[in-house]
Amino acid sequence: MTRLPLDRTLCVAPMMAWTDRHCRYLHRLAAPRALLFTEMVTAAALLNGPRERLLRFDPSEHPVALQLGGSKPENLAAAARLAATEGYDEINLNIGCPSSRVKEGRFGACLMREPALVADCVTAISNAVELPVTVKCRLGVDDADTDALLAAFVETVAAAGCETFYIHARKALLSGLSPAQNRSIPPLQYPRAYRLKAHFPQLEFIVNGGIQGLEPVRAHLQKMDGVMIGRAAYHDPCGLATVHAGIYDNPAPGPWDIMAGYRRHMARELAAGTRLNDMTRHMLGLFAGMPGARRYRQLLSDAVRLKANDLSLVDEALHALRRQAA
């Protein structure tokens, strides 16, 4: 089967504990053409754990990429085969996560110090599946943080067959900072990502980190092949819809349009046994800034009522919004 090249102009970043299949369903309603990503899934978890649950996604999520974590080429290859069988559109290798747990497992950002190993992982995955194999990384790690080292990393990994790099435009500090602090304390350095693209014009580069709003996105697209939005998309799905509409020149769905589709999803999932809280937690930012949004969030955060898995709670929260808007 011949696969069309993926459009990576707009991507929604993989975010641990956030971009599960319900979150991705909501983001697909907001941004019909964006490339969506799973949370990072370790190869070991796929091979030894509940793979059906970890790999499950709705067909409407296409195009959707599976982000893998690991450093053993044979395990990553086996995990990629499972993902290909399930119908994912891309395999992305996480070389950017700065958590101590990931560092102890010898994957994530610490692997930027081992480009030859990353190249071996890319080769193994590429030989195992007929899918694009991509890498998401930082600008550097700790004191290994120069343009020359970054270019050498990209050159080595690209020689193994990786043609697309997602660049979080910060370095990672693996000692003394938490993952949350690593998302804000190391300064953003977009010009370094731009220089990387200029140095390797034949490769595809998508910039990530602190991006929100249509005008910054348009500015990045003058220099890079695509943008990847993370927490801004999660906290404001309508903002994601606005960015998507601006890029693709089509009308942006409003929060009520998105909610109508997501409510149908929730009804189906509740009937299949999914917990209500697994879905409502992703929609708290959908009506941000609107009258009644605070009461809406309060209702959807009621742990006792959520436990009952009664969709009428969602309807009550939406009614509170309509009453304020009237």
N, C-alpha and C positions, 0 to 999 in steps of 0.2 A: 504494500500500500504506500502510495506517495503522499507524504505529509506536506501541507503548505507551511511556509515559514511562519513562526509565531510573531504576532504583533506585540512588541514589548514597549510601545510608546508610553503606556500607562500601566503600572503594576501596583498591586497592593502587597505590602511586605509580609513575610512570614513573621508572626508574633506569638511567642509562647503563651499558652493559656488563653489566647484570644482567637486566632484564626482557625477555629474548628469548622466543621462543615456547616453549622448553622450561621456562624458569622459570614462565611463565604457566600452562603445563599443570599443573605441580606446585601452583601457588597455587590453581588451580581445584579440584583434588582436596581441598585444605584448606578452601576457602571457596566453596561452590557458587554463592552469590548475589552475591559481591563483584563490583564493576566493576573490570576489569583494564585496564592501560595498557601500551602498547608503550614501548620506549625512545624517546627523541626521535629522529625521523628528519627530516632537513632536506628541504625541498621540492626543492632542487637535486639531492640524492642520488636522490630518487624519479624525477625527470624525466630524469636523465642516467646513473643507475647501475643496479645489479641490482634492479630494482623487484620482480621476482617473489620474490626472497629476502627483501627488506626488508618486504614486505607479507604474507608467508605466515603463516598461523595455523591452528590446529586448530579445527574447528567447536565443540568442547566449551568453547573459551575464551569464547564469548559469555556475557554482554555484554563487549565489548572495544573500547577506544578507541584510536585512533591519535593519538599526539602529534606534531605538526608543528613544525618550527622554520623561521623565515624572516621576511622583511619585505617581500617583493614580492607584492602582492596577486594579480597574475595567475599567478605561480608557485604560490602557495599554493592558489589555486582549481583549477589543473590537477592538483596533487598530491592534493587532496581528491577530485576526480572519480575518480582511480585507486583511492583507498581505498574510496569508495562502491561502485565496481564489484566490489571484492573482498569486500564485505559487512561492513565495520566498522560499529559502532553509534554512534560519536561521533567528531568531529574536535576535538582539543584543541590550542590554540595555546600554545606555550611562551613565556611572558613572565617566566620566573623563573630561567633558567640563568645563573649568574654567571661562567662561564669566559671567559678572555681570548680564546680562539678564537671563541667565540660573539659576544663584544662586537665583535671586529674584523669579523665578518660582519653586524653591525647586526641582531642578533636576540637573543632571550633577555631577561634582566632589564633591559638598557639601554633597551629599548622602553617601559618604564614612564615614561620621560621624553617619550615621543611618543604620547600617547593617541589623537590624531587618526589617526595611521598605523595603530595597532592596530585602531581602528574601521574603517578602510578594508579592512584584511585580513579582519576578521570579516565585513564586508559582502560582499566578494568570495567568500569561502568559502560563506557562506549562500546566495548567488545561484547557486552552482555545484552544490550538493548538497542533498538533502532529509534532512539529518542534523542533530542538535544540534551547534552550534558553541560551544565553551566555551573559557575562558582559565584558565591556571594562572599565578599571579604571586606576587610578594612583597608585603610591606607598604610597601616603598619602596626607593630606590636611593641609596646614599651620603648626601648631605645633603638629597636630595629625599625627605624621610621624615616627613611629617606626616599626621595624619588627614584634613586638608582636601585635600591633594594626592591621597591614596589614594581619597577619595570622588569627587573630580573625575575620576580615571582610570576608576573603575567606572561613573560616570554617563555618560561619553562612550562607553565601549565597550558598555554596556548599550543605549544609544540606537541602536547599530548592529545590535542583535539578539541580543547575548549575554545569556542569562538565568542562566547558571551560572558561578561563579567558584570555583576551587580556590585557597585562600589559604595559602601557606607563611608561617607567622606569625613570620617574621624579615625584616629588611631585607637587601638584598644590598650588599656592599662590593666594588666592582669594581676597586679599586686596592689592591694589597698583600696580598690574601687569595686563597688557592687555592679551587677549588670545594669541596674537603673542609673547609677552614676556614670557608667560608661556610655550611656545614651545622651548625656548632657554636659559632663565636665570636660572631656577632651574637646577642644574647639573644632567646629566644622571648618573644613578647608576645601571648599569646592574647586578653587583654581587648580589644586593638585589633581583632582579627578579630571578636569578639563585637559590638563597637560598629558595625562595618561592617554586620553582619547586621541589627542593630536599626535602622540608618539606612535600609536598603533591604530592608524585609520582603518585598517582592514578588519579590525575586531569590533564587536558591538559592546558598548558600555552604557549601563543604566545607573544613574546616580541616585543615592538614597541618603536620608539623614536630615531631619528637621524641615522637611518640605511641606508647605501648606499654602493653599490658595492658587488660583489660576495664573496670576501674573508671574510669580516665581517659577511655576512649572514651565510657562512659555519661555522664560529666560533660560532655564536649564536646557530646554530642547533646542536652543540655538547652538549649544556646545556639545550636547550628548545625544545618544540615540534614544534614550527613554528616561523616564523618572519613576521612582518607586516611592510611594507614600505609605507611611506606617501609621503611627498613632493618630495623626490628624484624620485619617480615613475612618479609624475605629471610633473615635469620639464624636465625629461629625459626618455620618454617611451622606448627608445632603451636600456637604462641602465636596465630598468625593464625586457626587453626581454633577455638581457644577463644573469641576475640573474636567470630567469626562465629556460633558456637553461642549465645553470650550475647545477641547482638543479635536473632537470629532464633528463639531458643528451640527449638533442635533439637540432637540429640547431636553432639558434636565427634568427627570421625574421629581415631583415634590414629595414631602414626607408622607402625605396621605396615600399617594400612589405606591410608594415603597411599602408602606405599612399594609396596604391591602394585599399585596403579594406575600408579604411575610406572615400575615395572619393565616392565610391559606396553608402555608408551609407548617405553621405551628399546629393547626388543626389536624393535618395529616400525621404529623410526628407524634402528637399526643395520643392519637388512636393507635399508633404503633408502639407505644410504651415509653416514649422519650419524656424526660422530666421537663416541666414548664420552665424552671429556672435555667436549664441549659440553653434555652432560647431567648428568654426575656432579657438576660444580662447583656446581650449584644445590642439591644434596641434602646438602651437608656439615653443615648445621645441623639436619637433620631429627630426629636422635636426641640433641640437645644435652642434657647433664646426665645421660644414662643410663650405667650401667656399660658399658664397652667402647667408648664413643663416641670416645675418643682413637685407639684402634687402628683403628676404622672410618674415621676421617678420614685417618689415615696411609695406609691401603691405597688409598683413593680419591684420594690425592694423588701416587701413584707414577707419575711421568711416563712411565717406560719401559713399564710394563704398560698404562697407559692408551692408549698409542700403538698397541697391538695390537688395540684395539677388541674386546676379549673380555669379554662380559657375566659370565663366571665370576668376574671380579674383584669385581664388585658382590655376587655371591652369597657370595664369601669374606668380604667386609666385613660382610655381614649375619649370616653364621654366627658371626663374632667377637662380634657383639652378643648373639646368642642364647646363646652359650657363657657369657658373663659374666652374663647374666640368669638362667641356670639355677641 
